[in-house]
Amino acid sequence: MKNNLLWDIKRFYPKEFMAGKEALNIIKQQFGIQLPEDEADFITMHIVEAQMN
């Protein structure tokens, strides 16, 4: 699924986005699955939402 907010998410939430990218690296190392960068955006938004609640 394509995330059209990729650029905005990277810009407004750079620390959270780096955590999302690290999550992708962990998934790749643990399971051998390479997910697209768009998945890091979705993980980032989960992190941001969790911080707000």
N, CA, C and O atoms as CSV, one atom per row, in Angstrom:
chain,resi,resn,atom,element,x,y,z
A,1,MET,N,N,0.840,-1.169,0.000
A,1,MET,CA,C,0.000,0.000,0.000
A,1,MET,C,C,0.893,1.243,0.000
A,1,MET,O,O,1.789,1.366,0.835
A,2,LYS,N,N,0.656,2.131,-0.906
A,2,LYS,CA,C,1.450,3.348,-1.048
A,2,LYS,C,C,0.976,4.404,-0.066
A,2,LYS,O,O,-0.225,4.630,0.084
A,3,ASN,N,N,1.917,5.047,0.598
A,3,ASN,CA,C,1.600,6.120,1.534
A,3,ASN,C,C,1.957,7.448,0.885
A,3,ASN,O,O,3.132,7.739,0.662
A,4,ASN,N,N,0.952,8.246,0.584
A,4,ASN,CA,C,1.177,9.524,-0.096
A,4,ASN,C,C,1.738,10.603,0.825
A,4,ASN,O,O,2.105,11.680,0.356
A,5,LEU,N,N,1.811,10.336,2.113
A,5,LEU,CA,C,2.327,11.312,3.074
A,5,LEU,C,C,3.776,11.062,3.443
A,5,LEU,O,O,4.274,11.653,4.401
A,6,LEU,N,N,4.467,10.200,2.707
A,6,LEU,CA,C,5.841,9.819,3.024
A,6,LEU,C,C,6.730,11.034,3.277
A,6,LEU,O,O,7.398,11.102,4.309
A,7,TRP,N,N,6.746,11.962,2.381
A,7,TRP,CA,C,7.625,13.126,2.510
A,7,TRP,C,C,7.277,13.938,3.755
A,7,TRP,O,O,8.171,14.361,4.488
A,8,ASP,N,N,5.983,14.159,3.999
A,8,ASP,CA,C,5.562,14.944,5.165
A,8,ASP,C,C,5.922,14.247,6.468
A,8,ASP,O,O,6.381,14.892,7.411
A,9,ILE,N,N,5.721,12.958,6.525
A,9,ILE,CA,C,6.026,12.208,7.742
A,9,ILE,C,C,7.523,12.287,8.042
A,9,ILE,O,O,7.919,12.501,9.188
A,10,LYS,N,N,8.347,12.116,7.019
A,10,LYS,CA,C,9.801,12.226,7.210
A,10,LYS,C,C,10.180,13.600,7.742
A,10,LYS,O,O,11.063,13.719,8.592
A,11,ARG,N,N,9.528,14.618,7.254
A,11,ARG,CA,C,9.857,15.994,7.612
A,11,ARG,C,C,9.386,16.364,9.017
A,11,ARG,O,O,10.133,16.985,9.772
A,12,PHE,N,N,8.162,15.992,9.375
A,12,PHE,CA,C,7.587,16.400,10.653
A,12,PHE,C,C,7.961,15.486,11.814
A,12,PHE,O,O,7.956,15.919,12.967
A,13,TYR,N,N,8.286,14.227,11.525
A,13,TYR,CA,C,8.589,13.267,12.582
A,13,TYR,C,C,9.889,12.516,12.282
A,13,TYR,O,O,9.868,11.294,12.136
A,14,PRO,N,N,11.009,13.218,12.188
A,14,PRO,CA,C,12.252,12.558,11.773
A,14,PRO,C,C,12.745,11.489,12.757
A,14,PRO,O,O,13.232,10.444,12.325
A,15,LYS,N,N,12.631,11.726,14.053
A,15,LYS,CA,C,13.093,10.735,15.034
A,15,LYS,C,C,12.220,9.493,15.005
A,15,LYS,O,O,12.720,8.369,15.043
A,16,GLU,N,N,10.918,9.703,14.938
A,16,GLU,CA,C,9.994,8.584,14.892
A,16,GLU,C,C,10.161,7.793,13.594
A,16,GLU,O,O,10.032,6.569,13.582
A,17,PHE,N,N,10.450,8.510,12.494
A,17,PHE,CA,C,10.653,7.841,11.220
A,17,PHE,C,C,11.907,6.966,11.258
A,17,PHE,O,O,11.923,5.869,10.699
A,18,MET,N,N,12.949,7.454,11.916
A,18,MET,CA,C,14.162,6.642,12.046
A,18,MET,C,C,13.867,5.378,12.857
A,18,MET,O,O,14.407,4.312,12.559
A,19,ALA,N,N,13.024,5.489,13.868
A,19,ALA,CA,C,12.623,4.306,14.640
A,19,ALA,C,C,11.839,3.343,13.746
A,19,ALA,O,O,12.009,2.128,13.845
A,20,GLY,N,N,10.995,3.873,12.890
A,20,GLY,CA,C,10.246,3.036,11.944
A,20,GLY,C,C,11.169,2.317,10.979
A,20,GLY,O,O,10.959,1.145,10.668
A,21,LYS,N,N,12.188,3.013,10.506
A,21,LYS,CA,C,13.159,2.375,9.598
A,21,LYS,C,C,13.960,1.307,10.328
A,21,LYS,O,O,14.278,0.265,9.755
A,22,GLU,N,N,14.284,1.563,11.584
A,22,GLU,CA,C,15.003,0.560,12.373
A,22,GLU,C,C,14.128,-0.675,12.571
A,22,GLU,O,O,14.620,-1.804,12.555
A,23,ALA,N,N,12.840,-0.454,12.756
A,23,ALA,CA,C,11.913,-1.585,12.870
A,23,ALA,C,C,11.942,-2.434,11.597
A,23,ALA,O,O,11.896,-3.662,11.671
A,24,LEU,N,N,12.018,-1.792,10.440
A,24,LEU,CA,C,12.117,-2.540,9.180
A,24,LEU,C,C,13.402,-3.358,9.129
A,24,LEU,O,O,13.403,-4.492,8.649
A,25,ASN,N,N,14.496,-2.782,9.627
A,25,ASN,CA,C,15.767,-3.512,9.664
A,25,ASN,C,C,15.677,-4.732,10.578
A,25,ASN,O,O,16.188,-5.803,10.250
A,26,ILE,N,N,15.026,-4.562,11.720
A,26,ILE,CA,C,14.865,-5.684,12.652
A,26,ILE,C,C,14.021,-6.786,12.017
A,26,ILE,O,O,14.349,-7.967,12.127
A,27,ILE,N,N,12.950,-6.402,11.364
A,27,ILE,CA,C,12.101,-7.386,10.678
A,27,ILE,C,C,12.906,-8.135,9.624
A,27,ILE,O,O,12.783,-9.353,9.493
A,28,LYS,N,N,13.727,-7.412,8.876
A,28,LYS,CA,C,14.548,-8.055,7.849
A,28,LYS,C,C,15.541,-9.037,8.475
A,28,LYS,O,O,15.715,-10.151,7.980
A,29,GLN,N,N,16.187,-8.622,9.556
A,29,GLN,CA,C,17.179,-9.492,10.207
A,29,GLN,C,C,16.524,-10.716,10.833
A,29,GLN,O,O,17.038,-11.828,10.709
A,30,GLN,N,N,15.402,-10.519,11.498
A,30,GLN,CA,C,14.759,-11.608,12.230
A,30,GLN,C,C,13.994,-12.576,11.335
A,30,GLN,O,O,13.983,-13.782,11.582
A,31,PHE,N,N,13.360,-12.048,10.303
A,31,PHE,CA,C,12.459,-12.866,9.494
A,31,PHE,C,C,12.866,-13.001,8.031
A,31,PHE,O,O,12.281,-13.786,7.285
A,32,GLY,N,N,13.876,-12.226,7.626
A,32,GLY,CA,C,14.321,-12.292,6.236
A,32,GLY,C,C,13.341,-11.675,5.257
A,32,GLY,O,O,13.330,-12.026,4.077
A,33,ILE,N,N,12.520,-10.759,5.742
A,33,ILE,CA,C,11.507,-10.106,4.899
A,33,ILE,C,C,11.877,-8.639,4.741
A,33,ILE,O,O,12.013,-7.918,5.729
A,34,GLN,N,N,12.037,-8.199,3.503
A,34,GLN,CA,C,12.334,-6.788,3.222
A,34,GLN,C,C,11.027,-6.075,2.890
A,34,GLN,O,O,10.443,-6.296,1.830
A,35,LEU,N,N,10.578,-5.228,3.793
A,35,LEU,CA,C,9.358,-4.458,3.568
A,35,LEU,C,C,9.709,-3.122,2.914
A,35,LEU,O,O,10.810,-2.611,3.121
A,36,PRO,N,N,8.795,-2.549,2.131
A,36,PRO,CA,C,9.065,-1.258,1.497
A,36,PRO,C,C,9.114,-0.123,2.516
A,36,PRO,O,O,8.574,-0.238,3.616
A,37,GLU,N,N,9.764,0.966,2.135
A,37,GLU,CA,C,9.917,2.118,3.020
A,37,GLU,C,C,8.569,2.677,3.475
A,37,GLU,O,O,8.471,3.239,4.566
A,38,ASP,N,N,7.538,2.528,2.655
A,38,ASP,CA,C,6.214,3.004,3.045
A,38,ASP,C,C,5.761,2.385,4.370
A,38,ASP,O,O,5.021,3.014,5.126
A,39,GLU,N,N,6.194,1.176,4.648
A,39,GLU,CA,C,5.828,0.532,5.910
A,39,GLU,C,C,6.434,1.267,7.100
A,39,GLU,O,O,5.840,1.294,8.178
A,40,ALA,N,N,7.601,1.857,6.916
A,40,ALA,CA,C,8.212,2.654,7.985
A,40,ALA,C,C,7.316,3.847,8.320
A,40,ALA,O,O,7.247,4.263,9.477
A,41,ASP,N,N,6.636,4.396,7.323
A,41,ASP,CA,C,5.706,5.504,7.559
A,41,ASP,C,C,4.562,5.070,8.457
A,41,ASP,O,O,4.186,5.777,9.392
A,42,PHE,N,N,4.014,3.903,8.163
A,42,PHE,CA,C,2.887,3.418,8.963
A,42,PHE,C,C,3.324,3.130,10.398
A,42,PHE,O,O,2.585,3.412,11.341
A,43,ILE,N,N,4.511,2.575,10.562
A,43,ILE,CA,C,5.052,2.337,11.900
A,43,ILE,C,C,5.263,3.676,12.611
A,43,ILE,O,O,4.967,3.808,13.798
A,44,THR,N,N,5.775,4.662,11.878
A,44,THR,CA,C,5.985,5.998,12.434
A,44,THR,C,C,4.685,6.577,12.966
A,44,THR,O,O,4.654,7.134,14.064
A,45,MET,N,N,3.625,6.451,12.203
A,45,MET,CA,C,2.356,7.013,12.628
A,45,MET,C,C,1.812,6.296,13.859
A,45,MET,O,O,1.146,6.919,14.686
A,46,HIS,N,N,2.082,5.003,13.997
A,46,HIS,CA,C,1.688,4.289,15.213
A,46,HIS,C,C,2.449,4.846,16.423
A,46,HIS,O,O,1.880,5.013,17.501
A,47,ILE,N,N,3.721,5.126,16.232
A,47,ILE,CA,C,4.530,5.701,17.312
A,47,ILE,C,C,4.003,7.077,17.703
A,47,ILE,O,O,3.857,7.373,18.889
A,48,VAL,N,N,3.718,7.913,16.717
A,48,VAL,CA,C,3.211,9.263,16.981
A,48,VAL,C,C,1.873,9.189,17.702
A,48,VAL,O,O,1.655,9.909,18.677
A,49,GLU,N,N,0.977,8.330,17.236
A,49,GLU,CA,C,-0.328,8.167,17.881
A,49,GLU,C,C,-0.169,7.723,19.334
A,49,GLU,O,O,-0.869,8.219,20.217
A,50,ALA,N,N,0.742,6.800,19.580
A,50,ALA,CA,C,0.962,6.304,20.942
A,50,ALA,C,C,1.469,7.419,21.853
A,50,ALA,O,O,1.134,7.453,23.037
A,51,GLN,N,N,2.265,8.318,21.313
A,51,GLN,CA,C,2.776,9.433,22.116
A,51,GLN,C,C,1.689,10.429,22.455
A,51,GLN,O,O,1.754,11.092,23.490
A,52,MET,N,N,0.691,10.542,21.594
A,52,MET,CA,C,-0.400,11.492,21.823
A,52,MET,C,C,-1.405,10.974,22.844
A,52,MET,O,O,-2.050,11.758,23.539
A,53,ASN,N,N,-1.534,9.665,22.932
A,53,ASN,CA,C,-2.519,9.089,23.849
A,53,ASN,C,C,-1.866,8.840,25.139
A,53,ASN,O,O,-2.506,8.355,26.072
